Amino acid sequence: MLIDKELKRPQKPSPPQSKKNKKQQRFDALNYDEPEAADEPEASNIPEEKQQPTTFKVKKTIKKDTENRQIPPSKIGIQRLRELLEDAKNKQKLSTDDASAYTALFNEWRTAKGDAKLKKKKVVGLREIYERVLYKK
């Protein structure tokens, strides 16, 4: 216990500050804005020729258009194949033969659980339909 020498009575030690309070105090100290001096001239009082134009650097993000970009048949995956062929089927871009072949191949691919060779054959068949109907070189 600490003793206050002037009052000759015991003083309670201050409770330790939590980490949150310490962080908040540091944050407040860093972001302390001093009040602007009244002696500084305002921007509207300065003639136009003395005012410096403000320029800002702007970072532009460039996004590649991956939605409309065509993927070669040898590299397209089953998920994208299914999306494109299903979309073409809904928009009636597939003939009835192609649509029935697509559904049959996809259902067979889905039921071939664990059989990698059979799945590969079905994906190759789906890629052929994609190449013949949708892929434009």
DSSP file (Angstrom, degrees, kcal/mol; ACC not computed):
  #  RESIDUE AA STRUCTURE BP1 BP2  ACC     N-H-->O    O-->H-N    N-H-->O    O-->H-N    TCO  KAPPA ALPHA  PHI   PSI    X-CA   Y-CA   Z-CA
    1    1 A M              0   0    0      0, 0.0     2,-0.3     0, 0.0    11,-0.1   0.000 360.0 360.0 360.0 143.1    0.0    0.0    0.0
    2    2 A L  E     -A   11   0A   0      9,-0.9     9,-3.5     2,-0.0     2,-0.5  -0.696 360.0-143.7 -93.5 147.8    1.1    3.5   -0.7
    3    3 A I  E     -A   10   0A   0     -2,-0.3     2,-0.6     7,-0.2     3,-0.1  -0.952  10.8-134.0-116.8 128.2    1.0    6.2    1.9
    4    4 A D  E  >> -A    9   0A   0      5,-2.1     4,-1.8    -2,-0.5     5,-0.7  -0.695  15.8-154.9 -77.6 118.1    0.1    9.8    1.0
    5    5 A K  T  45S+     0   0    0     -2,-0.6    -1,-0.2     1,-0.2     0, 0.0   0.834  87.3  50.0 -69.3 -33.2    2.7   11.9    2.9
    6    6 A E  T  45S+     0   0    0      1,-0.2    -1,-0.2     3,-0.1    -2,-0.0   0.916 122.2  29.6 -73.0 -41.9    0.7   15.0    3.1
    7    7 A L  T  45S-     0   0    0      2,-0.2    -2,-0.2     0, 0.0    -1,-0.2   0.584  94.3-137.7 -96.5 -10.5   -2.5   13.5    4.5
    8    8 A K  T  <5 +     0   0    0     -4,-1.8    -3,-0.2     1,-0.2    -2,-0.0   0.858  63.0 118.5  56.6  38.8   -0.9   10.6    6.4
    9    9 A R  E   <S-A    4   0A   0     -5,-0.7    -5,-2.1     0, 0.0    -1,-0.2  -0.968  71.8 -95.4-132.1 152.7   -3.5    8.2    5.2
   10   10 A P  E     -A    3   0A   0      0, 0.0     2,-0.4     0, 0.0    -7,-0.2  -0.348  35.5-145.7 -67.8 142.8   -3.2    5.0    3.1
   11   11 A Q  E     -A    2   0A   0     -9,-3.5    -9,-0.9    -2,-0.0     3,-0.0  -0.868  12.5-125.3-108.1 141.6   -3.8    5.4   -0.6
   12   12 A K        -     0   0    0     -2,-0.4     2,-0.1   -11,-0.1    -9,-0.0  -0.692  31.1-115.7 -82.3 134.8   -5.4    2.7   -2.7
   13   13 A P        -     0   0    0      0, 0.0    -1,-0.1     0, 0.0     0, 0.0  -0.436  36.2-102.8 -67.9 146.6   -3.3    1.8   -5.7
   14   14 A S        -     0   0    0      1,-0.1     3,-0.1    -2,-0.1    -3,-0.0  -0.443  40.7-105.4 -69.9 141.3   -5.0    2.6   -9.0
   15   15 A P        -     0   0    0      0, 0.0    -1,-0.1     0, 0.0     2,-0.0  -0.372  43.4 -96.8 -66.2 145.1   -6.5   -0.4  -10.7
   16   16 A P        -     0   0    0      0, 0.0     2,-0.2     0, 0.0     0, 0.0  -0.362  41.5-114.9 -63.7 141.4   -4.5   -1.7  -13.7
   17   17 A Q        -     0   0    0      1,-0.1     2,-0.1    -3,-0.1    -3,-0.0  -0.503  28.9-116.6 -76.6 143.0   -5.8   -0.3  -17.0
   18   18 A S     >  -     0   0    0     -2,-0.2     4,-2.1     1,-0.1     5,-0.2  -0.370  23.2-112.6 -74.3 160.5   -7.1   -2.8  -19.4
   19   19 A K  H  > S+     0   0    0      1,-0.2     4,-2.6     2,-0.2     5,-0.2   0.845 117.0  58.4 -61.9 -33.2   -5.4   -3.4  -22.7
   20   20 A K  H  > S+     0   0    0      1,-0.2     4,-2.4     2,-0.2    -1,-0.2   0.924 106.1  46.9 -64.8 -43.2   -8.4   -1.9  -24.5
   21   21 A N  H  > S+     0   0    0      2,-0.2     4,-2.6     1,-0.2    -2,-0.2   0.912 112.0  50.8 -65.3 -41.4   -8.2    1.4  -22.6
   22   22 A K  H  X S+     0   0    0     -4,-2.1     4,-2.4     1,-0.2    -2,-0.2   0.925 111.7  47.6 -62.0 -43.8   -4.4    1.6  -23.3
   23   23 A K  H  X S+     0   0    0     -4,-2.6     4,-2.6     1,-0.2    -1,-0.2   0.911 111.6  50.5 -62.8 -41.1   -5.0    1.0  -27.0
   24   24 A Q  H  X S+     0   0    0     -4,-2.4     4,-2.6     2,-0.2    -2,-0.2   0.892 109.7  50.3 -64.7 -39.5   -7.7    3.6  -27.0
   25   25 A Q  H  X S+     0   0    0     -4,-2.6     4,-2.4     2,-0.2    -1,-0.2   0.912 111.7  47.9 -65.3 -41.9   -5.5    6.1  -25.3
   26   26 A R  H  X S+     0   0    0     -4,-2.4     4,-2.1     2,-0.2    -2,-0.2   0.922 112.5  49.5 -63.3 -42.2   -2.7    5.5  -27.8
   27   27 A F  H  X S+     0   0    0     -4,-2.6     4,-2.0     1,-0.2    -2,-0.2   0.917 111.8  47.9 -62.6 -43.9   -5.2    5.8  -30.7
   28   28 A D  H  < S+     0   0    0     -4,-2.6    -1,-0.2     1,-0.2    -2,-0.2   0.886 110.6  52.1 -64.5 -38.7   -6.6    9.0  -29.3
   29   29 A A  H >< S+     0   0    0     -4,-2.4     3,-0.7     1,-0.2    -1,-0.2   0.876 112.0  46.2 -66.3 -36.7   -3.1   10.4  -28.8
   30   30 A L  H 3< S+     0   0    0     -4,-2.1    -1,-0.2     1,-0.2    -2,-0.2   0.851 116.2  44.3 -73.1 -34.2   -2.1    9.6  -32.4
   31   31 A N  T 3< S+     0   0    0     -4,-2.0     2,-0.4    -5,-0.2    -1,-0.2   0.182  79.0 135.9 -98.5  17.8   -5.3   11.0  -33.9
   32   32 A Y    <   -     0   0    0     -3,-0.7     2,-0.6    -4,-0.1    -3,-0.1  -0.519  41.7-154.3 -69.4 123.8   -5.4   14.2  -31.8
   33   33 A D        -     0   0    0     -2,-0.4    -2,-0.1     3,-0.0     3,-0.0  -0.886   8.1-139.2-101.1 124.0   -6.2   17.1  -34.0
   34   34 A E        -     0   0    0     -2,-0.6     3,-0.1     1,-0.1     2,-0.1  -0.575  31.6-101.2 -77.3 144.0   -5.0   20.5  -32.9
   35   35 A P        -     0   0    0      0, 0.0     2,-0.1     0, 0.0    -1,-0.1  -0.393  43.5-104.3 -65.8 143.0   -7.4   23.4  -33.3
   36   36 A E        -     0   0    0      1,-0.1     2,-0.1    -2,-0.1    -3,-0.0  -0.394  35.9-110.7 -69.6 142.8   -6.7   25.5  -36.3
   37   37 A A    >   -     0   0    0      1,-0.1     3,-0.8    -2,-0.1    -1,-0.1  -0.467  13.0-138.3 -73.5 144.1   -5.1   28.8  -35.7
   38   38 A A  T 3  S+     0   0    0      1,-0.2    -1,-0.1    -2,-0.1    -2,-0.1   0.652  97.4  69.9 -76.9 -14.6   -7.3   31.8  -36.3
   39   39 A D  T 3  S+     0   0    0      2,-0.1    -1,-0.2     0, 0.0    -2,-0.0   0.705  75.8  97.8 -76.7 -18.6   -4.3   33.7  -37.9
   40   40 A E  S <  S-     0   0    0     -3,-0.8     2,-0.1     1,-0.1    -4,-0.0  -0.483  80.1-118.6 -72.7 137.4   -4.2   31.4  -41.0
   41   41 A P        -     0   0    0      0, 0.0     2,-0.1     0, 0.0    -1,-0.1  -0.466  27.7-115.1 -74.6 147.6   -6.0   32.9  -44.0
   42   42 A E    >>  -     0   0    0     -2,-0.1     3,-0.8     1,-0.1     4,-0.7  -0.398  22.1-114.9 -77.4 159.4   -8.9   31.0  -45.3
   43   43 A A  T 34 S+     0   0    0      1,-0.2     3,-0.4     2,-0.2    -1,-0.1   0.809 114.8  58.3 -66.0 -30.1   -8.8   29.4  -48.8
   44   44 A S  T 34 S+     0   0    0      1,-0.2    -1,-0.2     4,-0.0     4,-0.1   0.757 101.3  56.1 -73.4 -22.2  -11.5   31.8  -50.0
   45   45 A N  T <4 S+     0   0    0     -3,-0.8    -1,-0.2     2,-0.1    -2,-0.2   0.702  89.2  88.1 -81.1 -20.2   -9.5   34.9  -49.1
   46   46 A I  S  < S-     0   0    0     -4,-0.7     5,-0.1    -3,-0.4     0, 0.0  -0.612  89.2-109.4 -79.9 135.5   -6.5   33.8  -51.2
   47   47 A P    >>  -     0   0    0      0, 0.0     4,-1.0     0, 0.0     3,-0.9  -0.234  27.9-112.0 -61.5 156.5   -6.6   35.0  -54.9
   48   48 A E  T 34 S+     0   0    0      1,-0.3     3,-0.4     2,-0.2    -2,-0.1   0.833 113.9  58.3 -61.5 -35.5   -7.2   32.2  -57.5
   49   49 A E  T 34 S+     0   0    0      1,-0.2    -1,-0.3     3,-0.0    -3,-0.0   0.781 107.1  47.7 -69.6 -25.1   -3.7   32.5  -59.0
   50   50 A K  T <4 S+     0   0    0     -3,-0.9     2,-0.3     2,-0.1    -1,-0.2   0.678  90.1  98.2 -87.7 -18.0   -2.1   31.8  -55.6
   51   51 A Q  S  < S-     0   0    0     -4,-1.0    -8,-0.0    -3,-0.4     3,-0.0  -0.520  71.5-136.3 -72.4 133.3   -4.3   28.7  -54.9
   52   52 A Q        -     0   0    0     -2,-0.3     2,-0.2     1,-0.0    -2,-0.1  -0.739  21.8-116.1 -88.4 134.6   -2.6   25.4  -55.7
   53   53 A P        -     0   0    0      0, 0.0     2,-0.5     0, 0.0    -1,-0.0  -0.474  28.5-125.6 -68.9 139.5   -4.9   23.0  -57.5
   54   54 A T        -     0   0    0     -2,-0.2     2,-0.4     2,-0.0    -3,-0.0  -0.742  28.4-171.8 -88.8 129.1   -5.5   19.9  -55.5
   55   55 A T        -     0   0    0     -2,-0.5     2,-0.4     2,-0.0     0, 0.0  -0.956   4.8-160.8-121.4 141.7   -4.6   16.6  -57.2
   56   56 A F        -     0   0    0     -2,-0.4     2,-0.6     2,-0.0    -2,-0.0  -0.954  17.9-129.5-121.8 138.7   -5.3   13.2  -55.9
   57   57 A K        -     0   0    0     -2,-0.4     2,-0.5     2,-0.0    -2,-0.0  -0.775  27.1-162.5 -86.2 126.7   -3.8   10.0  -57.0
   58   58 A V        -     0   0    0     -2,-0.6     2,-0.5     2,-0.0    -2,-0.0  -0.940   9.5-145.3-115.1 127.3   -6.5    7.5  -57.7
   59   59 A K        -     0   0    0     -2,-0.5     2,-0.5     2,-0.0    -2,-0.0  -0.792  15.9-154.0 -90.3 128.4   -5.7    3.8  -57.9
   60   60 A K        -     0   0    0     -2,-0.5     2,-0.6     2,-0.0    -2,-0.0  -0.864   3.8-145.8-103.9 134.5   -7.8    2.0  -60.5
   61   61 A T        -     0   0    0     -2,-0.5     2,-0.6     2,-0.0    -2,-0.0  -0.871  11.4-154.5 -98.7 128.4   -8.6   -1.6  -60.2
   62   62 A I        -     0   0    0     -2,-0.6     2,-0.5     2,-0.0    -2,-0.0  -0.898   7.0-160.7-105.7 121.6   -8.8   -3.4  -63.5
   63   63 A K        -     0   0    0     -2,-0.6     2,-0.3     2,-0.0    -2,-0.0  -0.864  14.9-131.3-103.8 133.2  -11.0   -6.5  -63.5
   64   64 A K        -     0   0    0     -2,-0.5     2,-1.8     1,-0.1     3,-0.2  -0.608  23.7-119.1 -79.0 142.0  -10.6   -9.1  -66.2
   65   65 A D     >  +     0   0    0     -2,-0.3     4,-0.7     1,-0.2    -1,-0.1  -0.597  49.8 157.1 -82.7  83.4  -13.8  -10.1  -67.9
   66   66 A T  T  4  +     0   0    0     -2,-1.8    -1,-0.2     1,-0.2    -2,-0.0   0.678  62.7  68.1 -83.0 -17.6  -13.7  -13.8  -66.9
   67   67 A E  T  4 S+     0   0    0     -3,-0.2    -1,-0.2     1,-0.2    -2,-0.1   0.907 111.2  29.6 -68.3 -41.3  -17.4  -14.2  -67.2
   68   68 A N  T  4 S+     0   0    0     -3,-0.1     2,-0.2     2,-0.1    -1,-0.2   0.547  94.1 109.2 -97.9  -8.4  -17.5  -13.8  -71.0
   69   69 A R  S  < S-     0   0    0     -4,-0.7     2,-0.3     1,-0.1    -5,-0.0  -0.496  71.3-122.3 -72.4 135.5  -14.0  -15.1  -71.8
   70   70 A Q        -     0   0    0     -2,-0.2    -1,-0.1    66,-0.1    -2,-0.1  -0.600  18.0-146.6 -81.3 135.2  -14.1  -18.4  -73.6
   71   71 A I        -     0   0    0     -2,-0.3     5,-0.1     1,-0.0    -1,-0.0  -0.858  25.9-110.5 -99.8 133.0  -12.3  -21.3  -71.9
   72   72 A P    >>  -     0   0    0      0, 0.0     3,-1.7     0, 0.0     4,-1.2  -0.316  25.8-119.6 -61.5 145.9  -10.7  -23.8  -74.3
   73   73 A P  T 34 S+     0   0    0      0, 0.0     3,-0.1     0, 0.0    57,-0.1   0.791 111.2  59.3 -58.8 -29.0  -12.4  -27.2  -74.2
   74   74 A S  T 34 S+     0   0    0      1,-0.2    53,-0.0    53,-0.0    50,-0.0   0.715 114.4  35.5 -73.8 -17.7   -9.3  -29.0  -73.0
   75   75 A K  T <4 S+     0   0    0     -3,-1.7    -1,-0.2     2,-0.1     2,-0.1   0.523  87.4 111.9-112.0  -9.0   -9.1  -26.8  -69.9
   76   76 A I     <  -     0   0    0     -4,-1.2     2,-0.1    -5,-0.1    51,-0.1  -0.442  58.6-136.4 -74.5 140.4  -12.7  -26.3  -68.9
   77   77 A G     >  -     0   0    0     -2,-0.1     4,-2.4     1,-0.1     5,-0.2  -0.393  22.9-104.6 -91.9 170.4  -13.8  -28.0  -65.7
   78   78 A I  H  > S+     0   0    0      1,-0.2     4,-2.7     2,-0.2     5,-0.2   0.858 116.5  54.1 -64.9 -37.2  -17.0  -29.9  -65.0
   79   79 A Q  H  > S+     0   0    0      2,-0.2     4,-2.3     1,-0.2    -1,-0.2   0.947 112.8  41.8 -64.9 -47.8  -18.7  -27.1  -63.0
   80   80 A R  H  > S+     0   0    0      2,-0.2     4,-2.6     1,-0.2     5,-0.2   0.880 113.8  54.2 -66.8 -37.4  -18.2  -24.5  -65.7
   81   81 A L  H  X S+     0   0    0     -4,-2.4     4,-2.9     1,-0.2     5,-0.3   0.949 109.7  47.1 -58.5 -49.0  -19.2  -27.0  -68.4
   82   82 A R  H  X S+     0   0    0     -4,-2.7     4,-2.5     1,-0.2     5,-0.3   0.915 112.3  49.7 -61.5 -43.4  -22.4  -27.8  -66.5
   83   83 A E  H  X S+     0   0    0     -4,-2.3     4,-2.2     2,-0.2    -1,-0.2   0.935 115.0  43.0 -60.9 -46.9  -23.2  -24.0  -66.1
   84   84 A L  H  X S+     0   0    0     -4,-2.6     4,-2.4     2,-0.2    -2,-0.2   0.920 117.1  45.1 -68.2 -43.8  -22.7  -23.2  -69.7
   85   85 A L  H  X S+     0   0    0     -4,-2.9     4,-2.2    -5,-0.2    -1,-0.2   0.880 113.8  49.8 -69.6 -36.4  -24.5  -26.3  -71.1
   86   86 A E  H  X S+     0   0    0     -4,-2.5     4,-2.3    -5,-0.3    -1,-0.2   0.906 112.0  48.6 -66.7 -40.4  -27.4  -25.8  -68.7
   87   87 A D  H  X S+     0   0    0     -4,-2.2     4,-2.1    -5,-0.3    -2,-0.2   0.912 112.1  48.5 -63.6 -43.3  -27.6  -22.1  -69.7
   88   88 A A  H  <>S+     0   0    0     -4,-2.4     5,-3.2     1,-0.2     6,-0.9   0.875 110.8  51.6 -65.2 -36.3  -27.5  -23.0  -73.4
   89   89 A K  H ><5S+     0   0    0     -4,-2.2     3,-1.0     3,-0.2    -2,-0.2   0.914 110.7  47.6 -66.0 -42.2  -30.2  -25.6  -72.8
   90   90 A N  H 3<5S+     0   0    0     -4,-2.3    -2,-0.2     1,-0.2    -1,-0.2   0.847 113.4  47.4 -67.6 -33.8  -32.5  -23.1  -71.0
   91   91 A K  T 3<5S-     0   0    0     -4,-2.1    -1,-0.2    -5,-0.2    -2,-0.2   0.376 114.7-119.9 -87.3   4.8  -31.9  -20.5  -73.8
   92   92 A Q  T < 5S+     0   0    0     -3,-1.0    -3,-0.2    -4,-0.2    -2,-0.1   0.836  74.2 131.3  58.7  39.1  -32.7  -23.3  -76.4
   93   93 A K      < +     0   0    0     -5,-3.2     2,-0.3    -6,-0.1    -4,-0.2   0.645  55.9  76.9 -87.3 -18.2  -29.3  -23.0  -78.1
   94   94 A L  S    S-     0   0    0     -6,-0.9     2,-0.0    -9,-0.1    -9,-0.0  -0.731  84.5-124.7 -91.5 140.3  -28.8  -26.8  -77.9
   95   95 A S     >  -     0   0    0     -2,-0.3     4,-2.8     1,-0.1     5,-0.2  -0.303  32.9-103.0 -71.2 168.2  -30.7  -29.0  -80.3
   96   96 A T  H  > S+     0   0    0      1,-0.2     4,-2.3     2,-0.2     5,-0.2   0.871 123.4  51.3 -64.0 -35.3  -32.8  -31.8  -78.8
   97   97 A D  H  > S+     0   0    0      2,-0.2     4,-2.4     1,-0.2    -1,-0.2   0.935 112.8  44.7 -65.6 -45.6  -30.2  -34.4  -79.5
   98   98 A D  H  > S+     0   0    0      2,-0.2     4,-2.6     1,-0.2    -2,-0.2   0.892 113.1  51.2 -65.4 -39.6  -27.4  -32.3  -77.9
   99   99 A A  H  X S+     0   0    0     -4,-2.8     4,-2.4     2,-0.2    -1,-0.2   0.913 112.6  44.8 -65.3 -42.7  -29.6  -31.5  -74.9
  100  100 A S  H  X S+     0   0    0     -4,-2.3     4,-2.3    -5,-0.2    -2,-0.2   0.884 113.5  50.6 -69.8 -36.6  -30.5  -35.2  -74.3
  101  101 A A  H  X S+     0   0    0     -4,-2.4     4,-2.7    -5,-0.2     5,-0.2   0.903 110.7  50.6 -65.0 -40.1  -26.9  -36.2  -74.8
  102  102 A Y  H  X S+     0   0    0     -4,-2.6     4,-2.7     2,-0.2     5,-0.2   0.949 112.0  45.3 -61.5 -49.8  -25.8  -33.6  -72.3
  103  103 A T  H  X S+     0   0    0     -4,-2.4     4,-2.4     1,-0.2     5,-0.2   0.896 114.7  48.5 -64.4 -38.6  -28.3  -34.7  -69.6
  104  104 A A  H  X S+     0   0    0     -4,-2.3     4,-2.4     2,-0.2    -1,-0.2   0.945 114.1  45.5 -65.8 -47.1  -27.5  -38.4  -70.1
  105  105 A L  H  X S+     0   0    0     -4,-2.7     4,-2.4     1,-0.2    -2,-0.2   0.907 114.4  48.4 -62.7 -41.5  -23.7  -37.8  -69.9
  106  106 A F  H  X S+     0   0    0     -4,-2.7     4,-2.4    -5,-0.2    -1,-0.2   0.915 111.8  48.6 -67.9 -41.4  -24.1  -35.5  -66.9
  107  107 A N  H  X S+     0   0    0     -4,-2.4     4,-2.0    -5,-0.2    -1,-0.2   0.896 112.8  48.6 -64.9 -38.8  -26.3  -38.0  -65.0
  108  108 A E  H  X S+     0   0    0     -4,-2.4     4,-1.1     2,-0.2    -2,-0.2   0.887 110.7  51.3 -66.8 -38.1  -23.9  -40.8  -65.8
  109  109 A W  H  < S+     0   0    0     -4,-2.4     3,-0.3     1,-0.2    -2,-0.2   0.910 110.2  49.8 -62.3 -42.0  -21.0  -38.7  -64.6
  110  110 A R  H  < S+     0   0    0     -4,-2.4    -2,-0.2     1,-0.2    -1,-0.2   0.876 111.6  47.1 -66.4 -37.6  -22.9  -38.0  -61.4
  111  111 A T  H  < S+     0   0    0     -4,-2.0     2,-2.0     1,-0.2    -1,-0.2   0.659  89.9  86.6 -80.2 -14.4  -23.6  -41.6  -60.7
  112  112 A A    ><  +     0   0    0     -4,-1.1     3,-0.7    -3,-0.3     2,-0.3  -0.398  64.6 176.9 -83.5  62.4  -20.0  -42.8  -61.4
  113  113 A K  T 3   -     0   0    0     -2,-2.0     3,-0.1     1,-0.2    -3,-0.1  -0.529  66.4  -1.8 -73.1 125.3  -18.9  -42.2  -57.9
  114  114 A G  T 3  S+     0   0    0     -2,-0.3     2,-1.1     1,-0.1    -1,-0.2   0.251  99.1 113.3  83.9 -13.9  -15.3  -43.2  -57.3
  115  115 A D    <>  -     0   0    0     -3,-0.7     4,-2.1     1,-0.2     5,-0.2  -0.759  41.4-179.5 -95.1  94.8  -14.7  -44.5  -60.9
  116  116 A A  H  > S+     0   0    0     -2,-1.1     4,-2.4     1,-0.2    -1,-0.2   0.860  76.7  52.7 -66.1 -38.2  -12.2  -42.0  -62.2
  117  117 A K  H  > S+     0   0    0      2,-0.2     4,-2.0     1,-0.2    -1,-0.2   0.924 111.3  45.8 -65.5 -44.0  -11.9  -43.5  -65.7
  118  118 A L  H  > S+     0   0    0      1,-0.2     4,-2.1     2,-0.2    -1,-0.2   0.904 112.7  51.0 -66.0 -40.5  -15.6  -43.5  -66.3
  119  119 A K  H  X S+     0   0    0     -4,-2.1     4,-2.4     1,-0.2    -2,-0.2   0.908 108.5  52.5 -61.1 -41.7  -15.9  -39.9  -65.0
  120  120 A K  H  X S+     0   0    0     -4,-2.4     4,-2.3     1,-0.2    -1,-0.2   0.903 108.3  50.8 -61.6 -42.3  -13.1  -38.8  -67.3
  121  121 A K  H  X S+     0   0    0     -4,-2.0     4,-2.0     1,-0.2    -1,-0.2   0.906 110.9  48.4 -61.8 -42.0  -14.9  -40.4  -70.3
  122  122 A K  H  X S+     0   0    0     -4,-2.1     4,-2.2     2,-0.2    -2,-0.2   0.892 110.7  50.2 -67.7 -39.3  -18.1  -38.5  -69.5
  123  123 A V  H  X S+     0   0    0     -4,-2.4     4,-2.5     2,-0.2    -1,-0.2   0.892 108.9  52.7 -65.1 -39.0  -16.3  -35.2  -69.0
  124  124 A V  H  X S+     0   0    0     -4,-2.3     4,-1.8     2,-0.2    -2,-0.2   0.904 109.1  49.9 -62.7 -40.4  -14.6  -35.7  -72.4
  125  125 A G  H  X S+     0   0    0     -4,-2.0     4,-1.7     2,-0.2    -2,-0.2   0.905 111.1  48.3 -63.4 -41.9  -18.1  -36.3  -73.9
  126  126 A L  H  X S+     0   0    0     -4,-2.2     4,-2.3     1,-0.2    -2,-0.2   0.880 109.4  53.4 -65.7 -37.8  -19.4  -33.1  -72.3
  127  127 A R  H  X S+     0   0    0     -4,-2.5     4,-2.7     2,-0.2    -1,-0.2   0.858 105.4  54.5 -65.5 -34.2  -16.4  -31.2  -73.6
  128  128 A E  H  X S+     0   0    0     -4,-1.8     4,-2.5     2,-0.2    -1,-0.2   0.913 108.9  47.5 -64.8 -42.1  -17.1  -32.4  -77.2
  129  129 A I  H  X S+     0   0    0     -4,-1.7     4,-2.5     2,-0.2     5,-0.5   0.928 113.0  49.3 -63.0 -44.0  -20.6  -31.1  -76.9
  130  130 A Y  H  X>S+     0   0    0     -4,-2.3     5,-2.6     1,-0.2     4,-1.6   0.920 112.9  46.7 -60.0 -45.2  -19.3  -27.8  -75.6
  131  131 A E  H  <5S+     0   0    0     -4,-2.7    -1,-0.2     3,-0.2    -2,-0.2   0.894 116.1  44.7 -66.0 -40.1  -16.7  -27.6  -78.4
  132  132 A R  H  <5S+     0   0    0     -4,-2.5    -2,-0.2    -5,-0.2    -1,-0.2   0.875 128.4  22.4 -73.1 -37.5  -19.2  -28.4  -81.1
  133  133 A V  H  <5S+     0   0    0     -4,-2.5    -3,-0.2    -5,-0.2    -2,-0.2   0.889 133.7  17.9-100.5 -46.6  -22.0  -26.1  -79.9
  134  134 A L  T  <5S+     0   0    0     -4,-1.6     2,-0.4    -5,-0.5    -3,-0.2   0.795  93.5  92.3-104.7 -32.1  -20.8  -23.3  -77.7
  135  135 A Y      < -     0   0    0     -5,-2.6     2,-0.5     2,-0.0   -65,-0.0  -0.529  51.7-168.8 -77.5 123.0  -17.0  -22.8  -78.2
  136  136 A K              0   0    0     -2,-0.4   -66,-0.1     1,-0.1    -4,-0.0  -0.950 360.0 360.0-112.4 122.3  -16.2  -20.3  -80.9
  137  137 A K              0   0    0     -2,-0.5    -1,-0.1   -65,-0.0    -2,-0.0   0.469 360.0 360.0 -74.1 360.0  -12.5  -20.2  -81.9
